[in-house]
Amino acid sequence: MITRYLPESEYTKIQVSEARKFENEGHFKEAEKMYLAANEPDLAINMYKKAKMLDHMIRLVMRFRVDLLKDTHNHLAQSLEMEGNLKQAEHHYIEGGCWSYAVDMYRAHDMWEEALRVAKTNGTTKELGDIAVKVAENMGSEKGTQFLIKNGLLEAAIDFEANQDRFEQAFRLAENHAKYKLPEVHLKYALHLEDEDRIKEAEEEFIKANKP
């Protein structure tokens, strides 16, 4: 008796064909098993992507294509953002190591509180301050300052006022809440006065800023 075996390539084709049938019928778990048995994890990953079963997609990427994990998260985030699914897009931007893109996304939608929340959770103190000032700039002078103070970002509020050449307010905030910021405000004011050729006044401010 002679036993005939299928070549491996033919056996793989049969497995993939069966997997596609399961996929078309919505039996995704069975389809996944067949794709993996055929050593075709990319087909299983793509199946879950098409079906928008993103948790399963990421699970397989982590198992078989971990080098592409960050790129996958960022690609998903961009797609979700375009679809208007901002919360899910935020999750994937953060998982992909691009939390600042989530901040930019929320800023583009005038969702200032959300932008700041992401920065607070993921950024350094300096990054948070820089982003907070950008958010405030989009809101206008008075609203921007109120927004920063409301969120407890007094340093950013001082920087924001100084950047807007509102030095009286910047000095008042620093004097009342963050005296260590006073030299920095004096320096910014000195540079402002120098630009206006008010040299004598600028000299005094440079000295107050400990920058003789």
C-alpha positions as CSV (number, residue, x, y, z in Angstrom):
1,M,0.0,0.0,0.0
2,I,1.4,3.4,-1.0
3,T,0.6,6.4,1.2
4,R,0.6,9.8,-0.6
5,Y,1.3,13.0,1.2
6,L,0.4,16.5,0.0
7,P,3.3,18.9,-0.5
8,E,3.5,21.4,2.3
9,S,2.6,24.3,0.0
10,E,-0.6,22.5,-1.0
11,Y,-1.5,21.8,2.6
12,T,-1.0,25.5,3.4
13,K,-3.3,26.5,0.6
14,I,-6.0,24.2,1.9
15,Q,-5.6,25.6,5.4
16,V,-5.8,29.2,4.2
17,S,-8.8,28.4,2.1
18,E,-10.6,26.9,5.1
19,A,-9.6,29.9,7.2
20,R,-11.1,32.3,4.6
21,K,-14.3,30.4,4.8
22,F,-14.4,30.7,8.6
23,E,-13.6,34.4,8.2
24,N,-16.4,35.0,5.7
25,E,-18.8,33.3,8.0
26,G,-17.8,35.4,10.9
27,H,-16.1,32.5,12.8
28,F,-13.0,34.6,13.6
29,K,-11.5,32.4,16.3
30,E,-11.6,29.3,14.1
31,A,-10.2,31.3,11.2
32,E,-7.4,32.6,13.4
33,K,-6.5,29.0,14.3
34,M,-6.3,28.0,10.7
35,Y,-4.3,31.0,9.6
36,L,-1.8,30.3,12.4
37,A,-1.7,26.6,11.6
38,A,-0.8,27.7,8.0
39,N,2.0,29.9,9.4
40,E,0.2,33.0,8.1
41,P,-0.2,35.3,11.2
42,D,-0.3,38.4,8.9
43,L,-3.6,37.1,7.4
44,A,-5.1,36.7,10.8
45,I,-3.9,40.2,11.8
46,N,-5.4,41.7,8.7
47,M,-8.7,39.8,9.3
48,Y,-9.1,41.4,12.7
49,K,-8.1,44.8,11.3
50,K,-10.9,44.5,8.6
51,A,-13.4,43.4,11.2
52,K,-12.3,46.3,13.5
53,M,-11.5,43.8,16.3
54,L,-8.6,45.8,17.4
55,D,-7.8,44.1,20.7
56,H,-7.4,40.8,18.9
57,M,-5.3,42.5,16.2
58,I,-2.9,44.0,18.7
59,R,-2.7,40.7,20.6
60,L,-1.4,39.0,17.4
61,V,0.9,41.8,16.5
62,M,2.4,41.6,20.0
63,R,2.9,37.9,19.5
64,F,4.2,37.7,15.9
65,R,5.2,41.2,14.8
66,V,6.3,43.0,18.0
67,D,8.8,45.1,16.0
68,L,5.8,46.7,14.3
69,L,3.7,47.3,17.4
70,K,4.3,51.0,17.8
71,D,3.7,51.6,14.1
72,T,0.5,49.6,14.3
73,H,-0.8,51.6,17.2
74,N,0.0,54.9,15.4
75,H,-1.6,53.7,12.2
76,L,-4.7,52.7,14.1
77,A,-4.8,56.0,15.9
78,Q,-4.7,58.0,12.7
79,S,-7.5,55.9,11.2
80,L,-9.6,56.3,14.3
81,E,-9.0,60.0,14.5
82,M,-10.2,60.3,10.9
83,E,-13.3,58.4,11.8
84,G,-14.0,60.7,14.7
85,N,-13.3,58.1,17.4
86,L,-11.1,60.4,19.4
87,K,-11.0,58.4,22.7
88,Q,-9.8,55.2,21.0
89,A,-7.4,57.2,18.9
90,E,-6.0,58.7,22.1
91,H,-5.4,55.2,23.5
92,H,-3.5,54.1,20.5
93,Y,-1.4,57.3,20.2
94,I,-0.3,56.8,23.8
95,E,0.4,53.1,23.3
96,G,2.4,54.0,20.2
97,G,4.5,56.4,22.2
98,C,3.1,59.5,20.4
99,W,1.0,61.0,23.2
100,S,1.7,64.5,21.9
101,Y,-0.3,63.6,18.7
102,A,-3.3,63.0,20.9
103,V,-2.8,66.5,22.4
104,D,-2.6,68.0,18.9
105,M,-5.7,66.0,18.0
106,Y,-7.7,67.5,20.9
107,R,-6.4,71.0,20.2
108,A,-7.6,70.7,16.6
109,H,-11.1,69.9,17.9
110,D,-11.0,72.8,20.5
111,M,-11.1,70.2,23.3
112,W,-8.7,72.1,25.6
113,E,-9.5,70.2,28.8
114,E,-8.8,66.8,27.1
115,A,-5.6,68.1,25.5
116,L,-4.3,69.2,28.9
117,R,-5.4,65.9,30.6
118,V,-3.3,63.9,28.2
119,A,-0.3,66.2,28.7
120,K,-0.7,66.0,32.5
121,T,-0.8,62.2,32.4
122,N,2.0,61.6,30.0
123,G,4.4,64.6,29.8
124,T,7.1,66.0,31.9
125,T,6.5,69.2,33.9
126,K,8.2,71.3,31.2
127,E,6.3,69.6,28.4
128,L,3.0,70.1,30.3
129,G,3.9,73.8,30.7
130,D,4.8,74.3,27.0
131,I,1.6,72.6,25.9
132,A,-0.5,74.4,28.4
133,V,0.8,77.8,27.0
134,K,0.0,76.7,23.5
135,V,-3.5,75.7,24.5
136,A,-3.9,79.1,26.2
137,E,-2.7,81.0,23.1
138,N,-5.5,79.4,21.1
139,M,-8.0,80.7,23.6
140,G,-7.0,84.3,23.8
141,S,-5.3,86.3,26.5
142,E,-7.9,86.6,29.3
143,K,-9.5,83.2,28.7
144,G,-6.1,81.6,28.4
145,T,-4.9,82.9,31.7
146,Q,-8.1,81.9,33.5
147,F,-7.9,78.4,31.9
148,L,-4.3,77.9,33.2
149,I,-5.0,79.2,36.7
150,K,-8.2,77.0,36.9
151,N,-6.0,74.0,36.1
152,G,-3.4,74.9,38.7
153,L,-0.8,75.7,36.2
154,L,0.5,79.0,37.7
155,E,3.9,78.7,36.2
156,A,2.5,78.3,32.7
157,A,0.1,81.3,33.4
158,I,3.1,83.5,34.3
159,D,4.9,82.4,31.2
160,F,1.8,83.0,29.1
161,E,1.3,86.5,30.4
162,A,4.9,87.4,29.8
163,N,4.8,85.9,26.3
164,Q,1.8,88.1,25.6
165,D,3.8,91.2,26.8
166,R,1.3,91.5,29.7
167,F,4.1,92.0,32.2
168,E,2.1,93.7,34.9
169,Q,-0.1,90.6,35.2
170,A,3.0,88.3,35.0
171,F,4.7,90.2,37.8
172,R,1.5,90.1,39.9
173,L,1.1,86.4,39.5
174,A,4.7,85.6,40.2
175,E,4.7,87.9,43.3
176,N,1.6,86.3,44.7
177,H,2.1,82.6,43.8
178,A,5.7,81.9,42.6
179,K,8.3,84.3,43.7
180,Y,11.1,82.1,42.2
181,K,9.7,83.0,38.8
182,L,10.3,86.7,39.3
183,P,13.9,86.8,37.9
184,E,12.6,85.0,34.7
185,V,9.9,87.6,34.3
186,H,12.4,90.4,34.9
187,L,14.6,88.9,32.2
188,K,11.8,88.7,29.6
189,Y,10.7,92.2,30.5
190,A,14.3,93.4,30.0
191,L,14.5,91.8,26.6
192,H,11.2,93.4,25.7
193,L,12.5,96.9,26.8
194,E,15.7,96.4,24.9
195,D,13.8,95.6,21.7
196,E,12.0,98.9,22.2
197,D,15.3,100.8,22.7
198,R,14.4,101.6,26.3
199,I,17.9,100.9,27.3
200,K,18.1,102.5,30.8
201,E,14.9,100.6,31.9
202,A,16.2,97.4,30.3
203,E,19.4,97.7,32.3
204,E,17.5,97.9,35.5
205,E,15.5,94.8,34.6
206,F,18.6,92.8,33.6
207,I,20.0,93.6,37.1
208,K,16.8,92.5,38.8
209,A,17.0,89.3,36.8
210,N,20.5,88.7,38.1
211,K,21.8,89.0,34.6
212,P,24.0,92.1,34.8
